[in-house]
Amino acid sequence: MGERKRKGIDKKWISFGTLMLGAGTIYKLGFMKDAFYVPMQEFMGLSHTQIGVAMSVAGWISTFGFLAAILVVDRISKKIMIPFSLLGICVCGLFLSTFPSYPVFLLIYCLLAIFADMLYWPTMLKTVRLLGNEDEQGRMFGILEAGRGLMDTIVAFCALGIFSAMGSTAAGLRAAILFYAIVPGVIAIIAFFLLEPDKKAEPVKTAAAGKTEKSEGTIKRALKNRNIWLVSLNVFFVYSVYCGLTYFIPFLEEAYALPAALVGVYGIINQYGLKMLGGPVGGFITDKVLHSATKYLRICFVIVAGALVIFACLPHKALGVGIGMAITLSISAFVFSMRAIFFAPMDEVKVPRDITGSAMSIGSFVGYLPGAFMYAVYGGILDKFEGMAGYRIVFIVMACFAVVGFLLSAYILSVIKKQKAAA
């Protein structure tokens, strides 16, 4: 019995590690502009507008791809979906390395969004939820976020190393793109052999008359489940605050004259360091201290809202750059820890496990929706209200989202309490 349990645990973490490898590499091609923006312009002949249009179109496809994923995620086993998605990314990368014409480049970016966001991401979230029990959700999602950050960093630096080793030339960019393509291809093969097929879900019986809900279909049941929408809206508010973190760097440059040398250091800490730190810390506190992801989110919403209001009112011109960096990094740390576990409440609100794929698709669609418009909203505020006034308004808007998130978290906790009382 003990041997069987140990093997089950081993299989769980092998599957989890495989998913983490894929999650840390599948987006590198779609966001290669993060490391290779100028080389893309120089060697692929792309303008700022062309890169921007490609990212925007891919972003909208990703947004609605999350919703369309409801149709497939609960119907196709992860053993097929995960390798297929990663191989799709690999093939797209091979074509991208030929430096195609702009229409083909645009098509490839659309396909990257489909493979990564519509097919891989909801399937990965579904699998992670099903791998852990209710007491492990925070840690599972927290470790996943940290692992993604680590893989992201390693793969990015390897690609940059290849590009630099080949003289930062067109051939170097092509080699870096091929590296970005081959890595998910290799992980796809590993995933095919290591991932277990999905277990067949048992029909869910209703309280009345012993009838099953199978006839309704997983999609209809997910769409009618109020708790899925509540958790999804909570993700929406976290992500709306997260979008505002982008503007900390230009704010520090304007308010504190942040030196150019510190911009890179700040960016690395903010994007990679906090992701690797915030995930495990948030997951540990969620599972071991509070025993509730929703309670953790509620507390963090209060802290973030208060910190943003105070930060907006500080006399920044009289403060040192170290204080500005410390405060913004602290706010970012809380937000990154919230991002790591914001899907974990799906277990707390008792979303049926056989509709997890549809639930995660809805959660991804609603939750990540701010990415399609909040950057434009924040940017529009900064363009209309120049200088410190614009940044203060942005911080207050972020704080307002945090306040609404706190209220929603409190309501979700009341729903959880009622469910426990009725059980």
Disulfide bonds with the S-S distance in Angstrom:
none
